[in-house]
Amino acid sequence: MRVWRVALLVAGKDLRIERRSRVVTNQIVPFAAVTMVMFAFALDADVVLQRVAPGLVWLATLFSMLVLVQRAYAIETDDGGLDALRVAGVDPAALFLGKALALAVQLAVLEVILLGTAVVLYGAEIRLEGGVLLVTTLITATCGLAVVGTLYGGLAAGFRGRETLLPLLVLPVVAPVLIGATRAVESALGTAGAVVSEGWPWVGLLTVFAVAFGVGGTLAFGPLIDE
């Protein structure tokens, strides 16, 4: 319980920093929206856009996540905040869980906005019968992205050129999340005749991924940032 209390304090700190700086609302959300608009210009066909809308939502989320992770660790490393937390005796597991929780909250807000953008720009339709699957997919995929981003963000934070290193580390690892979340959202929206039952196995994959990296990240985060 103490680990989770500290994790909530770390998450609250990160969220307060973002709320006061308004980077998410002033930079990340416009960046993601522009990305969605550029996808629309590039494909330029209503039928194609409706078909690939779920994948485009997750691509925009993934690109935005890289910016969020770099921003979160740039603050910590530039001011020595990460070292100060370690010197103060903060449990690395609590630090990892807290930063992952803060990232997950920001990603969840961004995903809701991007889904709304897909409805407006691409003509995607959110069906009532797929609502449970859609919400479950958002939760599991967000958790998976958050733990991976937090883990590899901490690993890349200590290296020079971390801005280019982070995408090289993260993008191959999150491929299962991108594929699974896309397929599950397609089933939730009924894209190309997909049915809801087809999406639940993909949710299982997302859950296994999130749990595996969550446990692994909790155990490995301390040695990674110490190195």
C-alpha positions as CSV (number, residue, x, y, z in Angstrom):
1,M,0.0,0.0,0.0
2,R,2.9,2.4,0.7
3,V,4.2,1.9,-2.9
4,W,0.8,2.9,-4.3
5,R,0.5,5.9,-2.0
6,V,3.9,7.2,-3.2
7,A,2.9,6.3,-6.8
8,L,-0.2,8.4,-6.5
9,L,1.9,11.3,-5.2
10,V,4.4,11.0,-8.1
11,A,1.5,10.8,-10.6
12,G,-0.1,13.9,-9.0
13,K,3.2,15.8,-9.3
14,D,3.5,15.0,-13.0
15,L,-0.1,15.9,-13.7
16,R,0.2,19.2,-11.9
17,I,3.3,20.1,-13.9
18,E,1.4,19.4,-17.1
19,R,-1.7,21.3,-16.0
20,R,0.3,24.3,-15.1
21,S,2.5,24.2,-18.3
22,R,-0.5,23.4,-20.5
23,V,1.8,21.5,-22.9
24,V,-0.8,18.8,-23.5
25,T,-3.6,21.2,-24.4
26,N,-1.4,23.8,-26.3
27,Q,1.0,21.5,-28.1
28,I,0.2,17.7,-27.9
29,V,-3.5,17.9,-28.8
30,P,-2.9,20.3,-31.7
31,F,0.0,18.0,-32.9
32,A,-2.3,14.9,-32.8
33,A,-5.1,16.8,-34.5
34,V,-2.9,18.0,-37.3
35,T,-1.6,14.5,-37.7
36,M,-5.2,13.2,-38.2
37,V,-5.9,16.0,-40.7
38,M,-2.7,15.1,-42.7
39,F,-3.8,11.5,-42.8
40,A,-7.1,12.6,-44.3
41,F,-5.3,14.7,-46.9
42,A,-3.0,11.8,-47.8
43,L,-5.7,9.2,-48.2
44,D,-8.4,11.5,-49.6
45,A,-11.2,8.9,-50.0
46,D,-14.1,8.5,-47.6
47,V,-14.3,4.7,-47.9
48,V,-10.6,4.3,-47.3
49,L,-10.7,6.7,-44.3
50,Q,-13.6,4.9,-42.7
51,R,-11.7,1.6,-43.1
52,V,-8.4,2.7,-41.7
53,A,-9.8,5.1,-39.0
54,P,-9.0,2.9,-36.0
55,G,-5.4,2.4,-37.1
56,L,-4.9,6.1,-37.7
57,V,-6.2,6.9,-34.2
58,W,-3.6,4.6,-32.6
59,L,-0.8,5.9,-34.9
60,A,-1.6,9.5,-33.8
61,T,-1.7,8.3,-30.2
62,L,1.6,6.6,-30.5
63,F,3.4,9.6,-32.1
64,S,1.9,11.9,-29.4
65,M,3.0,9.5,-26.7
66,L,6.7,9.8,-27.8
67,V,6.4,13.6,-27.3
68,L,4.8,13.2,-23.9
69,V,7.4,10.8,-22.7
70,Q,10.3,12.9,-23.9
71,R,8.7,15.9,-22.2
72,A,8.2,14.1,-18.9
73,Y,11.8,12.9,-18.6
74,A,13.3,16.1,-20.0
75,I,11.8,17.9,-16.9
76,E,13.2,15.3,-14.6
77,T,16.7,15.1,-16.0
78,D,17.3,18.9,-16.7
79,D,16.4,19.8,-13.1
80,G,17.9,16.8,-11.5
81,G,14.5,15.8,-10.3
82,L,14.9,12.1,-11.0
83,D,18.2,11.9,-9.0
84,A,16.7,13.9,-6.2
85,L,13.8,11.4,-5.9
86,R,16.2,8.5,-5.8
87,V,18.4,10.2,-3.2
88,A,15.3,10.9,-1.1
89,G,14.7,7.1,-1.0
90,V,11.6,7.0,-3.2
91,D,11.0,3.4,-4.2
92,P,11.8,2.8,-7.9
93,A,8.6,0.7,-8.2
94,A,6.5,3.6,-6.9
95,L,8.3,6.0,-9.2
96,F,7.6,3.8,-12.2
97,L,4.0,3.2,-11.4
98,G,3.4,6.9,-10.6
99,K,4.9,8.1,-13.9
100,A,3.1,5.4,-15.9
101,L,-0.2,6.4,-14.2
102,A,0.3,10.0,-15.1
103,L,1.1,9.1,-18.7
104,A,-1.9,6.8,-18.9
105,V,-4.2,9.6,-17.8
106,Q,-2.9,12.0,-20.4
107,L,-3.1,9.3,-23.1
108,A,-6.7,8.4,-22.2
109,V,-7.7,12.1,-22.6
110,L,-5.9,12.3,-25.9
111,E,-7.5,9.1,-27.2
112,V,-11.0,10.3,-26.5
113,I,-10.3,13.5,-28.4
114,L,-8.8,11.5,-31.3
115,L,-11.8,9.2,-31.5
116,G,-14.0,12.2,-31.7
117,T,-11.8,13.6,-34.5
118,A,-12.1,10.3,-36.4
119,V,-15.9,10.5,-36.2
120,V,-15.9,14.1,-37.5
121,L,-13.2,13.8,-40.2
122,Y,-13.4,10.2,-41.3
123,G,-17.1,9.4,-40.8
124,A,-16.4,6.6,-38.3
125,E,-19.5,5.5,-36.3
126,I,-19.4,4.5,-32.6
127,R,-22.0,1.7,-32.1
128,L,-23.8,1.1,-28.8
129,E,-23.2,-2.7,-28.9
130,G,-19.5,-2.1,-29.2
131,G,-19.2,0.3,-26.3
132,V,-18.0,-2.1,-23.7
133,L,-15.4,-3.5,-26.1
134,L,-14.3,0.0,-27.1
135,V,-13.8,1.1,-23.5
136,T,-12.0,-2.0,-22.5
137,T,-9.7,-1.7,-25.5
138,L,-8.9,1.9,-24.6
139,I,-8.1,1.0,-21.0
140,T,-5.9,-2.0,-21.8
141,A,-4.1,-0.4,-24.7
142,T,-3.5,2.8,-22.8
143,C,-2.0,0.8,-19.9
144,G,0.3,-1.1,-22.3
145,L,1.5,2.1,-24.0
146,A,2.0,3.9,-20.6
147,V,4.2,1.2,-19.0
148,V,6.3,0.7,-22.2
149,G,6.7,4.5,-22.6
150,T,7.7,5.0,-19.0
151,L,10.1,2.1,-19.0
152,Y,12.0,3.0,-22.1
153,G,11.8,6.7,-21.4
154,G,13.7,6.1,-18.2
155,L,16.2,3.9,-20.1
156,A,16.8,6.6,-22.8
157,A,16.8,9.5,-20.3
158,G,20.5,8.9,-19.4
159,F,21.8,8.8,-22.9
160,R,22.8,11.5,-25.3
161,G,20.5,11.8,-28.3
162,R,17.6,10.5,-26.3
163,E,15.1,12.3,-28.6
164,T,16.1,10.0,-31.5
165,L,16.8,6.9,-29.3
166,L,13.4,6.7,-27.7
167,P,11.4,6.1,-30.9
168,L,13.9,3.4,-32.0
169,L,13.4,1.6,-28.7
170,V,9.7,2.1,-28.3
171,L,8.2,1.6,-31.8
172,P,9.2,-2.0,-32.4
173,V,8.1,-3.0,-28.9
174,V,4.6,-1.5,-29.1
175,A,3.8,-3.1,-32.5
176,P,1.5,-5.7,-30.7
177,V,-0.4,-2.9,-29.0
178,L,-0.8,-1.1,-32.3
179,I,-2.1,-4.2,-34.1
180,G,-4.3,-5.5,-31.2
181,A,-5.8,-2.1,-30.4
182,T,-6.6,-1.5,-34.1
183,R,-8.3,-4.8,-34.6
184,A,-10.3,-4.5,-31.4
185,V,-11.5,-1.0,-32.3
186,E,-12.4,-2.2,-35.7
187,S,-14.6,-4.8,-34.1
188,A,-16.1,-2.3,-31.7
189,L,-16.9,0.1,-34.6
190,G,-18.0,-2.6,-37.0
191,T,-15.4,-1.6,-39.6
192,A,-15.5,-3.6,-42.8
193,G,-18.2,-5.9,-41.3
194,A,-16.3,-6.9,-38.2
195,V,-18.3,-8.1,-35.3
196,V,-17.8,-7.4,-31.6
197,S,-16.9,-11.0,-30.7
198,E,-13.8,-10.8,-32.9
199,G,-12.3,-8.0,-30.8
200,W,-12.1,-9.8,-27.4
201,P,-9.2,-12.1,-28.3
202,W,-7.2,-8.9,-29.2
203,V,-8.2,-7.4,-25.8
204,G,-6.7,-10.5,-24.2
205,L,-3.5,-9.9,-26.1
206,L,-3.4,-6.3,-24.9
207,T,-4.0,-7.3,-21.3
208,V,-1.2,-9.9,-21.3
209,F,1.1,-7.2,-22.9
210,A,0.2,-4.6,-20.3
211,V,0.6,-7.0,-17.3
212,A,3.9,-8.4,-18.6
213,F,5.5,-5.0,-19.2
214,G,3.9,-3.6,-16.0
215,V,5.5,-6.3,-13.8
216,G,8.7,-6.3,-15.7
217,G,9.0,-2.5,-15.6
218,T,8.2,-2.4,-11.9
219,L,11.1,-4.8,-11.2
220,A,13.6,-3.4,-13.7
221,F,13.0,0.4,-13.5
222,G,15.3,0.9,-10.5
223,P,18.4,-0.7,-12.0
224,L,17.8,1.0,-15.3
225,I,17.7,4.5,-13.9
226,D,20.6,3.8,-11.6
227,E,22.7,2.9,-14.5
